[in-house]
Structure formats: structure tokens, C-alpha cells
Amino acid sequence: MTNPIENLNKMLESRVRLGIMSALVVNDALDFNSLKELLGITDGNLASHASALEAEGYIKVKKAFVGKKTQTTYSVTAAGQRAFNDHIDGLARLIKISR
């Protein structure tokens, strides 16, 4: 029998990162403030976790100017979608084994 937690993604163990990915897989894109409010986290918390997900290639970050303000928008990449799906599948298998 294989290790039941082997297929879980270490990058998605953080509740904030899992929350970011969960929100982005069901939305085409979300701006910084919307995502921050949805998850109920601070600016710094979102920025640091989003940077980690971007570095892993799981999300894409787009910065644009709206008037004189910078708007940051996040979207999930194909690699991020696969990683998220694999992680959720791994959790489902773990739950099934544990019952």
C-alpha cells in the first residue's frame, strides 16, 4: 500500500494558499482587494502567499494601472489547476482510506 499522504501538495498545505487557489479555480480572475476581502486576510499575508504560488507557477499575476492606481489581478495557470485538482483528489483518497 502506498503512503496515503504522498499525493498531497506541500505548497497547498497552507490554508491561505489553499484559499487563494480555491477562489481562483472557480473565477477567471480576482483583483487583490476582492481576494483579500474574500479570504479575510491582510495585505502582507496575501502578497507573500501569492508570491509563493506565482514562483511555483500556479498563479499568474497581472499588474495594470487604473487611473493613477496600480491594480493587481490574479488568475490560476494550467499547472496550478492540475496541482489543485491533484491535491483535492489526494485529500479525497485520504478521507476514503480513513473511513
Salt bridges, closest charged atoms under 4 A:
GLU13 OE1 - LYS10 NZ 3.46
ASP43 OD1 - LYS36 NZ 2.71
